Amino acid sequence: MNRIELSRRDWLRAASAFGLAAAGTTMGPSPAGGDPPRDQAALDIGSRRELFVDHFLIDRLQGARLALHAPQPREIVLKFDEPWEGLYSGYETVLKDGEGFRFYYRGMPAPRHDFDTEVTCVAESRDGIRWTKPKLGLFEVRGTKQNNVVLARSRACHNLAPFVDANPAAAPDQRYKALGGTGAPGLLALASPDGLRWKQLQDEPVITKGAFDSQNNAFWSPCERQYVCFFRVFREGTRWIARTTSKDFLHWTEPVDLELDGKPREHLYTNQMEPYCRAPHICLGLPTRFLPGRRVVTEEEARRIGTPTNWNYANDCTDILLTSARGGTDFKRTFLEAFIRPGLDLRNWTSRANYAARGIVETGETELSLYVKHNAGYPTIHVRRYTLRPDGFVSVYGPHAGGELLTRPLTFSGNRLLLNYATCAAGALRVELQTPDGKPIDGFALGDCPEIIGDRLDHPARWKAGTDVRSLAGKPVRLRFVLRDADLYSLRFAK
């Protein structure tokens, strides 16, 4: 968690920045522990929004720590209660297209993987909260065409994972794309002009080296200017994630396993990786962590709640993590702690009960929504919406005693520094701009920055001379934040 406690001397230095210590107490050019290293190349962040889901920007934390913020559970938004859906539905994808939202998922009323059982369904919404199932008339399933099925009798139905293709060169009749399939011979490529009528692009699978037996998530990466796919593999008996890329969606590179900087591998049943809507250079994932053989419910409890006896449902449990990536084989699991816990419902403490949908979407100016399937295998199976503040996954948190963040050297474009932050009524934060060697820049020192108080999403940092930082654009600088009972979620330079 990178928590480093302040010494008394450091506390006095931090407290003085908020006027809590004796007059005349000053702070040095950098947090205690010596001058900043001088050999770090400056990061060019331009006017991008930067989050603290990893340590990309961070040089030092002193008295501060990274804090993981759990999303808040809201209403149940979808039940799998149609004859072609059922207890084993899942592998959901939520995406925003224009003014509306689409929710794709596998319908699976019986525990069988075959052409007659698995179908791909869709729900639609204008706000991401109230969802309807359109009667499309595309496929006859269970004796009717009055259903919301967009694909049937295809191997891809097991785990079809659609996306809106952001590639500027994408053909109009391939505006939506998807991969699907499980096991040998591999993943099939499909495309659609409208997200409803799907066609397979070729008979042969396009990716063949993998297990593929959960969602295999592809998308166009605007930063890498290519298609990227995160997909399921098994390594030494552990479910894991590999990555491959393509220029045309049909020919893919040799897969590469994601690495974790020495952290232990755990079973990651899904990955749910895709570019974050407010900062698309960062991919965020909501993988389900699967713990086979870790039993929570007793035999009596399993009988009482009606736990399925097939597939060892009572013997396993799951939760949901937060992961991030910045291109290539970069993959960060900054927190080993769960992002979403199973909670009080015992039906969420059995196998395959907690699966986040792929997709984190904006459902309001102050709200992100994500969606989780709960109660898998029970008649009560459903999808619940969860919410967060924009960028609110992780913050740099400074306690009441005071804490500091010092960034690595960076360059930027723009004329204002905008902060997404929250404080308590007694808390505050301040920011200082420094030279790469840790010296305060005239006019932008900590003493020039009034306390920043409140709860804001894009608040301009201000110094005595105002908010204008254009004189420093393109020059290497460091940012030094001093926080007291305050959270800093993200920052960006903008015009």
Secondary structure by P-SEA (a helix, b strand, c coil): cbbbbbcaaaaaaaaaaacccccccccccccccccccccccccccccbbbbccccccccccccbbbbbbbbbbcccccccccccccccccbbbbbbcccbbbbbbbbbcccccccccbbbbbbbbccccbbbbbbcccccccccccccccccccccccbbbbbccccccccccccccccccccccbbbbbbbccccbbbbcccccccccccccccbbbbbcccccbbbbbbbbbcccccbbbbbbbccccccccbbbbbccccccccccccccccccccccbbbbbbbbbbcccccccaaaaaaacccccccccccccbbbbbbbcccccccccccccccccccccccccccccccccccccccccbbbbbbbccccccccbbbbbbbcccccccccccccccbbbbccccccccbbbbbcccccccbbbbbbbcccccccccccccccccccccccbbbbbcccccccccccccbbbbbbbbccbbbccccccc
